[in-house]
Amino acid sequence: MAEAFSFRYQLSAMAKERLDPSEIGVMIKLCIENQAISLTAGEPSADIYPIEELKKAFTTIFEEPSLLAYSKEDFGLAELREWITARMKADGMSPDWVGRKNILLTNGAGEAIELVAETLIDPGCTVLVEAPTFTETLLTFRKQGANCVGVPSDDDGIIPEEFERLLKSRAVRFLYTIPNFQNPSGRTSPLERRREILAIAAKYDIPIFEDDPYHYLSYDGEPPATYLSLAGDDRRVLHSNSFSKLVAPGMRCGWLVVPDAIIAHLNAFRISAGLTRPAILQLGLFNYLNATDFGKRVKFLRDTYRTRRDAMVRSIEKRLKPLGIKSNYPKGGFFLWGEAPEIEDMTAFARFAVEKKKVGVIPGSAFYTMDEAKNGRSAFRLSFAKVAPADAEEGIKRLAEAFMEYR
């Protein structure tokens, strides 16, 4: 039999050199294969989807058959964009210049990150990110050819002095940050820290890309003001967000706040990736939001996730802290960040834990740039989003056993 065509001479440099398998995807797959308790996935669980409300919201969408054609609105369904504009203003998330024309609906926040990368990144340019940061964003920026450099961070997020030091030493295209309940660290940058970072960005004339999908998932008071609102009329901040954490991830609807200066560019890239987005689905989502007490929905989510966070924190205090393992206390979001000083290769440990003790975690090195991966060699990320209190107790118990046996 003839050998199958290999494509080895046709693969692009992007395919061969810039993309690696997602460590998160690898660990989630291993959890499934080993029937393990997963402390890995940063997504809502099915038990909190508003199923009945969504059924009602979608019953009338086909009464507007024109939405089955190519959308006439390049940036997405006008009604949903109006709802987002009003909601952000009501919650103090955006300045006065943000209107419907600045709201681009995307296929989840992931497409927003992809579009910003295509619009602002040239191969070889430098992009600053938090150290650590979301691994999928690193993959997207690398795919576009960026040289990602991590800005050292502490429990309050990016350290301003380190941010300025890097800006003094090289040309930088933009800063990417997740300021609220960061993925993976769970950290939140306080208001004064944000003002410092924004002032430095203005001094060196670079934009900030603010990724804020956990904004409403705050469990101990309201989050600080967004970079977008703090910047006011300066308009150097792009802001992405998503309904994945608020409604359901399978809705695949997020949004990007686009400053006027780059609306045409973002739209050109959006169209090049597909003529239109599913307006019929956007209408169903709008119907749901329009008929929902949004404040009540947010309270339900906060109460649910607070219970799950507290259960996992208690289990960690009980079982991991006595082993010398450190962890933080996130004020919102989905994630805890841990460090096990005696572990020198957390990737190897994570595979041991999932195979031998049937519990899955994400190794910390996945969230650092390639040059800085060693900084996460003893760290790991836990997610409590899909973990009921009883499962958290059992999962952390197994994790403690894994640490004791691995040593």
N, C-alpha and C positions, 0 to 999 in steps of 0.2 A: 504493500500500500504506500502511495506517495506521502511524503511528509507534509503535514498541514502548514499552510502559509503562516509565517511567524510575525510579520510586520516589524521585524527588528530594525530594518533600515528606514522605515517610514515613521516611527514614533518621534513625536516632537520633543524638543528639549524640555518643554513643560511637563510632558508625561514621564520622561525618563529621570529628570533631575530635580524637579520642584515639588513633586507630590509623593507623599508617603501615606500608608494606611492610617486612618484615625485611630489613636490609641483608645479613645472612648468606644468607638465601634468594635474594636477588637475585644475589649473587656466585656462589653454587653453581650457579644456573641459567646464568649467563654462562659458567662453566667448562665446563658440559656442551655448550652451544651452540657454543663455540669449540674444543672438544676439547683443553682446556688441562690442564696439570698443576695439580691443585687442592691448595693449601696452606691450604684454608679450613675444611673440615668437622671439627668437634670430635666425632667419633664413631669407634667401633672399626671396623676393617676386617673383611670377611667371613672372611678367612683365619684368624682367631683365635676364631671362634665354636666352641663345643664341640658340633659337629653330631651326632656319633655318640652322645655321652652324652645329649644332649637327645632323640634318637630313642628311646633306651631309657627315658628318664624319662617319656615321653608314651605309651608302649605300654599302660599299665594305667589311664589316667585314666578311661576309660569304665566301669570296673568299679564306679564309685560314681555311678550315674545321678542321684542326688539333687542332685548339683552342677550338673546342667543346668537345674534350676529356679532361681527367684529365691533368692539366697543368704540363709541364715538369720543370717549374721554380718555386721552392718552395716559393720564395719571390715575385712572381708576374711577369707580362709581362716585359721582359728585355728592350724593347724599351721605355716603359713609365718610367722605373726606370732610364734609361740613360737620358731621358729628364729632370727628376727631379734633377738628379745629376748636369747636366749642368746648369740648371736654378738657383739652389741654389748657385753654385760657381759664376755664372755671377752676382748675386745680393749680393754677399758677406755674404751669410748666413751660409756657411760651410767652415771648414778648408780643407787642401789638402788631409787628410787621408780618407775623405768621398768619396766613390766610389759606383758604382752600387751594389756591394755585400752588402753594408751597408744600402740600401734602401729596407724596407719591406713595400709592399703595403697592406693596411688594408681595412676593411669594415668601412670606415669613420674613423675619429679620435677616435671615441668611442672604436673601437676594439684595437687600439694602446694602449689606457689607460688600457683596460682589460688585454692585453698581458703583459704589464709592471707590472701590479698588480700581475698577476700569477707568473711572473718570480722573482719578488723582495720581495714580501710580505709573511711573515709567520703569522699565527694567533697570536695576542698579540703583534706584533712588532709595533713600533711607526713610523708614517709617518708625516712629517711636511707639512702643506699646508698654503697658504695665508688665512688670515682672513679679508674678506670673500673669498670664492672660488666657483667654479662651482659645483652645487649640484649633478649632475650626477656622477662626479668624486668621490665625497664623498661617494655616494652609492656604487660605484664599489670598492673602497678601503675597505669600511666596509664589503661588501660581502666577500671579501677575508680574513677578520678577523683583519684588521689593526686598531690600535688605532690612529685616526687622531687628530693631535694637531694643532690648528691655530696659526700662527705667526702674532703678531700684525703688522698692516700695516698703512701707512699714504698715502697722495696723490701721493707719489713716490713709492708706493708698499711696499714690505717687509722692515721692519726697521732692519738694520744690527745688532744693539746692542741686539735687542730682539731675533733675529735668533741665535746669539752666546750664549745668556743666556740659551736658550732651549737646545742647543747642549751640554752645560756644565753640564746640570742637568740630562740627560738621553741618552741612546743609541738610535740612530735614523737610520732608514734604508735608507731614501732618502728625498729630498725636491721636492715637486711638485709646479710649478709656471706657471702662464700665464702672461708673462712680458709685452706683448703689448696689450693695450686697453682691459684690463682684463674683463672677465665675472665672476662676475656681475658688478664690480665697474667702469669699463671704464678706470681705471688707467694704466699708463705706467711707468715702472721703467727706470729712466735715466741711461746713460752709466756709470757714476761713481758709482751709487748704484749697478749696476750689477757687476762691478768689485769687489766691497766690498763683495757682497754676494758670488761670486765665490771664492774669497780668503779665506773666512771663511769656505766654504764647503771643500776646499782643506786642510785647517788646521786641520779639524776634520775628514777628509777622508770619506766623503759621496758623493754620486752622486746627480746630479740635473736632474729632469725630466721637460723639457721645453715644454710646450704646446702652440703652436704659430699659431692657425688657422686664426687669424686676421692680420697677418703680413703685407699683401699687402693693407689692408684697412686703410691706413693712410691719413688723410685729411689736415694736417698742417705740411708738411715736412716728410722726411723719418724717420722710426723708428730707435732706436739705434741698435747697433750690437747685434746679438743673443748671448745667453750664449754659444751655440755650437761653434760659430766662436771665441769668446773670450777665450774659454778654450783651443783652439788649439790642440796640440798633447797630452794634458792631458787625453782626451777621457773619462771624467767622466760624460758627458752630453748626455742624450737621448733627441731627438727632435721630436715632432710629429706635423703634419700639415695636411691640408685637401683641397680637391677641392670643398667642399660643398659651401664655401663662394665665390669661384672664378668662378665656372661653374653652378652647381645645386646640392642641397643636396641629391636628389634622385639618383644621380650617385653612391653614397655610395663608394667613393674611397678616402682614405687618405693615409698617409705614415708615417713611423717611421724610423728615423735615428738611427741605432743600432751599438754601438761600437763593435769592433771585439771580445772582450772577452765574449760577451753574445749572439752572433749570433746563435750559435747552440741551446741555451736554448730557445730563442724567437721563433725559427723555430719549435722546438719540441712542444711548446704550441700552435702555430698556426696550425700545422698539427692535433693536438689532437682535435681542435675545428672544423675541416672540412678539407678534403683532399686537396682542392684547392679553389682558389677564381676565379670569373668569368673572365677569360682572354679575352673572346670575348668582354665583356664590356670595359675592360681595353684598348683593341685595338681601340674601337670606341672613347674613351676619348683621347688616344694618337693621333689618326687621327685629332681630333678637335684641340688639342693643337699644333700639328705640322703645321697645316694650318692657325693658328691664329696669328695675331700680338698681342703677350701677353701684351706688354707695352700699346697698345691701349685699350685692354680689361680692364686692371687695371685702366687706366685713366677714362674710362667710369664708372666703379664701384665707384671709388673715387668721381667723380663728382656727381653721383646719390645719394650716401649716405651722402655726405657733405650737399647737399641741404636738405635732410630729417633731418639730425642732427640739422642744423641751424634753421629749422622751429620749431622743438620741443623745442629747447633752447629758442627761442623767446617767444613761448607760455608759457613756464615755468616762464620766467622772468616777463611776463605780468600778469599771473594769480596765480602762486603758491608762488613766492617770497614775494608778499605783505601779504601772510598768515603766513609768518615766516618759510616756508618750504625751506630747503636747497637742492641744487643739484650741481653736478660738471659739468665740461666742458670737455668731452672726446676728444682726438685728433684723434681718429679713432675708428674702430670697430662698434659695434651695440648698446652699452648700455650707459645709464645714471644711476647714483646712487643718490637717494634722501633720505632725512631724515626729518621726521615730529616729532619734539621733544614732541609735546603734545599727540601723539598717543602712547599708551602703549602696544597695541596688534595689530600689522600691519596685521596679518593673519585674524583676525576678521574684520578689516577695509576693507581688500581686498575683502572679500566676500560681505560686505555691498556695496562696490562700484560697483561690477559687477552685483549684483542683483537689486540694487535700482537706480543706475545711468548709468548702461550699459557701464562700462569702466573697463578694466582689467589690473591689475599690479601684479607683483610678490613680495610677502612679503620678507623682507630681511633676516629673520631668516632661510629661506630655504638654505642659502648659508654659514651657519656656522656649525661647528661640533655640535654634540648633547649637549656636555657640555657647549658650548659657544653660543647657540641659542639666549639667552637673549640679546646678543650684537646687534642683528639685529631686536629687537622688534619694533623699531621706524623707520626702514629703508625700502626702497622698490627699486626695479629695474624696469626701463622703457627701452623698446627697440624701436628704431625708424626705424629699418631695413625695415619693411613692411608697414610703415605708411606714406602715402602721406601728404604733407604739410597741406591740408585742413582738413584731418582726425586728424592730430596732434593738430590743433587748437581746433577742436570739442572735441577730447579726453581729452585734458588738461583742457578744460572748464568744462567738466563733472567731472573730477577728483577734481577740485577746489570746485565744488558744493558738492561733496561727503565729502570732508574734512570739509567744513563749516557745513553741516548738521550732520555729525557724532559727532562733538564736542558737 
